[in-house]
Amino acid sequence: MKAVRLIKPGRPLELQEIPIPEPGPHDVLVRVKAAGICHSDAHYRAGKSRVHPLPLTLGHEVAGVVEQAGAEVRRFKPGDRVCVHYLTTCGDCAWCNEGSEQFCVSGEMIGKSRDGGYAEFNVVPARSVFSLPAEIPFAQGAIMMCSSATSLHALNKARLKPGESVAVFGVGGLGVSAVQLARACGAGEIYAVDIQPAKLAMAQRLGAIPIDAAKTDPVAAIQQATHGRGVDVALELIGLPLTMQQAVRCLAIKGRALLVGITNKTFEIAPYSEVLNKEAEIIGVSDHLAQELPLLIEWVRTGKLNLSEVITQTIPLDARLINETLDRLEKFGDQVRVVITP
């Protein structure tokens, strides 16, 4: 089968011909119909986040059709439409039993520590596979399993209450979902911060108040809009020191800043004025949970979460086009989500 793989960090991905993987007794072989290209993949290619072992097929946003089910699999059969939870876990360790499977002692992430979806086929444990309703296109099913799921997990970690205000820093794949999910969770005013006019226009169409960080200081703009109070929840989805600072600085008393964007850089805060004196919280967000996915899938199925505008381009399984997309992501271009359709 064809697969687009990371051979060495800092180098373009390469198209290779590799064997179709054999599913084990508890696995499902998925014929990939759609694989989203996430900003995290740009970090993996650049070497900012370790990918092992190499070479490895990237791609952790996957939806498709069951090609073959292992001998012990009962929930799925060939032909079933599915989407894939990108974490493969043991289900038995203390973290899995606690419901925090992203910290599973033997867990792996497809597209990072085991082969992912930039390929014609992908094999995963059946416990990581979810049924994809017919109402949800494959492309939307794929991106839902990362950008939307992580945004929902962040809002759950934020303990968002109805009526609370939210600032979303970065209106990419995660940000477009975050705006809609915050509204679905009952948020009050939602502020969307970005530097791309097209992304800000999309956020405004979805009911957010756009703030163009290329033209104004977003912290000052949020403070002015909230009459000096600040916001209750700020989601940082970019992973830049500046936007992480801004997410903390725009908080109200007892506000919560959720750091989601991947970065290997640090940022400075003023502990007393920006955190202690407000009893503010800075909360890390790692991946998402399988238990959060059924509600998310239902919200997409019923249109409560609309992902139709999130997908700005579809491309074939072509190494050049995939590398060009990753190049644009590294430069924070105006595309939201590009999806591979093998």
C-alpha positions in Angstrom: 0.0 0.0 0.0 1.0 3.6 -0.4 2.0 5.6 2.8 3.4 9.1 3.3 6.0 8.7 6.0 8.4 10.7 8.2 11.9 9.3 7.5 14.0 11.9 9.5 13.0 14.9 11.5 13.6 18.2 9.6 13.1 16.5 6.3 10.1 16.4 4.0 7.8 13.4 4.3 8.2 10.7 1.6 5.8 8.4 -0.2 6.7 4.8 0.3 5.2 1.4 -0.7 4.8 -0.8 2.4 2.9 -4.0 3.2 -0.7 -3.7 4.3 -0.7 -4.3 8.1 -2.2 -7.5 9.4 -4.8 -7.0 12.1 -4.4 -9.0 15.3 -7.3 -10.8 17.0 -8.4 -7.7 18.8 -7.7 -5.2 15.9 -9.5 -3.6 13.1 -8.0 -2.9 9.7 -9.4 0.4 8.4 -9.4 1.4 4.7 -8.7 5.1 5.2 -11.2 7.4 3.5 -10.0 10.6 5.1 -7.0 11.7 7.2 -6.8 15.3 8.6 -3.5 17.2 8.5 -3.0 18.6 12.0 -0.6 21.4 13.1 0.9 18.8 15.4 2.1 16.9 12.3 4.1 20.0 11.4 5.7 19.9 14.8 6.5 16.1 14.4 8.0 16.7 10.9 10.1 19.6 12.3 11.4 17.5 15.3 9.8 19.7 17.9 8.0 16.7 19.3 9.6 13.2 19.2 8.3 10.7 16.8 9.5 7.1 17.3 10.2 4.6 15.8 11.2 5.9 12.4 10.3 5.7 9.6 6.7 6.2 10.6 3.4 7.1 8.8 2.0 10.3 10.2 -1.7 11.1 10.6 -3.8 10.9 13.7 -7.2 12.1 12.4 -8.6 9.1 10.7 -12.0 7.9 9.4 -12.8 5.1 7.0 -14.4 1.7 6.4 -13.6 -1.5 8.2 -11.7 -3.7 5.7 -11.1 -6.6 8.1 -11.9 -7.3 11.8 -9.8 -9.5 14.0 -11.0 -12.9 15.1 -12.1 -11.7 18.6 -13.7 -8.5 17.4 -17.5 -8.5 17.8 -18.5 -4.8 17.5 -17.4 -4.2 13.9 -17.6 -6.0 10.6 -16.2 -5.3 7.1 -18.0 -2.4 5.5 -18.8 -0.5 8.8 -18.1 3.2 8.7 -15.8 4.2 11.6 -13.6 6.9 13.0 -10.5 6.3 15.1 -9.6 7.5 18.6 -5.9 8.2 18.1 -4.8 6.8 21.5 -4.3 3.0 21.7 -4.3 2.0 25.4 -4.2 -1.1 27.5 -7.5 -0.5 29.4 -6.0 -2.1 32.6 -3.5 0.2 34.1 -4.3 2.7 36.9 -4.6 5.6 34.5 -7.0 3.7 32.2 -9.1 2.6 35.1 -9.2 6.2 36.3 -10.5 7.4 32.9 -7.3 9.3 32.1 -6.1 7.0 29.3 -3.9 9.6 27.7 -1.4 8.7 30.4 -1.6 4.9 29.9 1.7 3.3 30.8 1.8 1.4 27.6 -0.3 3.7 25.4 0.6 4.8 21.9 -0.6 7.5 19.6 -1.3 6.7 16.0 0.8 8.9 13.7 3.4 9.5 16.4 4.4 6.2 18.1 2.7 3.8 15.7 1.7 4.1 12.0 -1.1 6.5 11.3 -3.5 7.5 8.6 -1.4 9.1 5.8 -1.9 5.8 4.1 -4.4 3.6 2.3 -4.9 1.4 5.4 -4.4 1.7 9.1 -4.7 -1.0 11.8 -5.8 -0.1 15.3 -7.2 -1.9 18.3 -11.0 -2.3 18.1 -11.4 -0.5 21.5 -10.0 2.7 19.8 -12.6 2.6 17.0 -16.0 4.3 17.1 -19.0 3.9 14.7 -19.3 6.9 12.3 -23.0 7.7 11.6 -24.0 7.9 7.9 -24.9 11.6 8.4 -21.3 12.5 9.0 -19.0 12.7 6.0 -15.7 10.9 6.3 -13.6 14.1 6.2 -15.6 15.6 9.1 -15.4 12.3 11.0 -11.6 12.4 10.7 -11.0 15.9 12.0 -13.6 15.5 14.7 -11.3 12.9 16.3 -8.6 15.4 17.1 -9.3 19.1 16.8 -12.9 18.9 18.0 -12.3 16.3 20.6 -9.3 18.2 22.1 -11.3 21.4 22.2 -14.1 19.6 24.0 -11.6 18.1 26.5 -10.2 21.6 27.1 -13.6 23.0 27.9 -14.3 20.1 30.2 -11.0 20.7 32.0 -12.0 24.4 32.2 -15.1 23.5 34.1 -17.0 26.0 31.9 -20.3 27.0 33.4 -23.3 28.5 31.5 -23.0 32.2 31.0 -19.2 32.4 31.5 -17.1 34.3 28.9 -14.5 32.6 26.8 -11.5 33.8 24.7 -10.3 31.5 22.0 -6.7 32.2 20.9 -6.2 30.7 17.4 -9.1 30.1 15.0 -7.7 27.0 13.2 -9.1 23.5 13.3 -9.3 23.5 17.1 -10.5 27.1 17.4 -13.5 26.8 15.0 -14.7 23.8 17.0 -13.9 25.5 20.3 -16.1 28.5 19.4 -19.1 26.2 18.6 -18.5 23.9 21.5 -18.3 26.7 24.0 -21.7 28.0 22.7 -23.1 24.4 22.9 -21.9 24.3 26.5 -23.8 27.5 27.3 -21.0 30.1 27.3 -21.9 33.8 27.3 -19.7 36.0 25.1 -17.0 34.3 23.1 -14.0 36.2 21.8 -12.0 34.8 18.9 -8.4 36.0 18.5 -6.4 35.5 15.3 -4.4 37.5 12.7 -6.0 36.0 9.6 -9.1 38.0 8.4 -10.7 34.8 6.8 -10.5 32.9 10.1 -11.9 35.9 12.0 -14.7 36.2 9.6 -15.5 32.5 10.0 -15.5 32.9 13.8 -17.9 35.8 13.5 -20.3 33.8 11.4 -20.3 31.2 14.2 -21.3 33.8 16.8 -17.9 34.9 18.2 -16.7 38.4 18.7 -13.6 38.7 16.4 -10.4 40.3 17.7 -7.7 40.9 15.1 -4.4 40.6 16.9 -2.5 42.0 13.9 -4.2 45.3 14.5 -4.8 45.5 18.2 -3.5 44.2 21.6 -6.0 41.4 22.2 -5.6 41.7 26.0 -6.5 45.3 25.9 -9.4 44.6 23.5 -10.8 41.9 25.8 -10.4 44.1 28.9 -12.2 46.9 27.1 -15.0 44.7 25.9 -15.6 43.2 29.4 -15.3 46.6 31.1 -12.0 45.7 32.8 -13.2 42.3 34.1 -11.5 39.9 31.7 -12.8 36.5 30.7 -13.6 33.4 32.7 -11.9 31.0 30.4 -9.1 31.4 27.8 -8.1 28.6 25.4 -4.6 28.9 24.0 -4.6 26.8 20.9 -1.5 28.1 19.1 1.5 27.3 21.2 3.4 30.6 21.0 4.9 32.3 24.1 3.1 35.6 23.2 -0.4 34.0 22.9 0.2 32.0 26.1 1.0 35.2 27.9 -2.1 36.9 26.5 -4.3 34.0 27.5 -3.2 34.4 31.1 -3.3 38.2 31.1 -6.9 38.4 29.8 -8.3 36.4 32.7 -10.9 37.6 35.2 -10.7 36.9 38.9 -10.8 33.1 39.3 -10.3 32.7 35.5 -8.8 29.6 33.9 -6.3 29.6 31.1 -6.1 26.3 29.2 -2.8 25.7 27.4 -3.4 23.4 24.4 -1.0 24.4 21.7 2.1 22.3 21.4 5.4 24.2 21.9 8.9 23.6 23.3 9.2 27.3 24.3 8.6 29.0 27.6 6.7 32.1 28.5 6.9 34.6 31.4 4.1 35.6 33.7 3.9 38.0 36.7 2.9 35.5 39.5 1.3 38.0 41.9 -0.6 40.3 39.6 -1.5 37.8 36.9 -2.2 34.6 38.9 -2.0 34.8 42.7 -3.9 38.0 43.2 -6.7 36.7 41.0 -6.6 33.1 42.2 -6.4 32.3 38.5 -5.5 28.9 37.2 -3.2 27.7 34.3 -4.2 24.3 33.2 -2.5 22.0 30.8 -4.5 20.0 28.3 -3.3 16.7 26.9 -5.2 15.0 24.2 -8.8 13.9 25.0 -10.7 10.9 26.4 -12.6 8.1 24.7 -15.5 8.7 27.0 -15.9 12.2 25.6 -16.3 11.0 22.0 -19.9 9.7 21.9 -21.4 13.1 22.9 -19.1 14.8 20.3 -20.2 12.4 17.6 -23.8 13.0 18.4 -23.4 16.8 18.3 -21.8 16.5 14.9 -24.5 14.1 13.7 -27.3 16.5 14.7 -25.5 19.7 13.5 -25.0 21.2 16.9 -21.3 21.2 15.9 -20.9 22.1 12.2 -17.6 21.1 10.7 -18.5 21.9 7.1 -16.6 25.2 7.1 -13.6 23.8 8.9 -12.4 21.7 5.9 -10.9 24.3 3.5 -9.2 21.8 1.1 -9.0 18.1 0.3 -6.0 16.6 -1.4 -4.9 13.1 -2.6 -2.3 10.9 -0.8 0.5 12.9 -2.4 3.8 13.6 -0.5 4.4 17.0 -2.3 0.9 18.3 -1.5 1.1 17.1 2.1 4.5 18.7 2.6 3.2 22.0 1.2 0.3 21.9 3.6 2.7 21.3 6.5 4.8 24.2 5.3 1.8 26.5 5.4 0.8 25.3 8.9 4.3 26.1 10.1 3.7 29.7 8.9 0.3 29.9 10.5 -1.5 30.4 7.1 -5.1 31.1 6.5 -6.3 27.5 5.9 -8.2 25.8 8.7 -8.1 22.1 8.0 -6.8 20.2 5.0 -7.9 16.6 4.7 -6.3 13.8 2.7 -8.7 11.6 0.8 -6.7 8.5 -0.4 
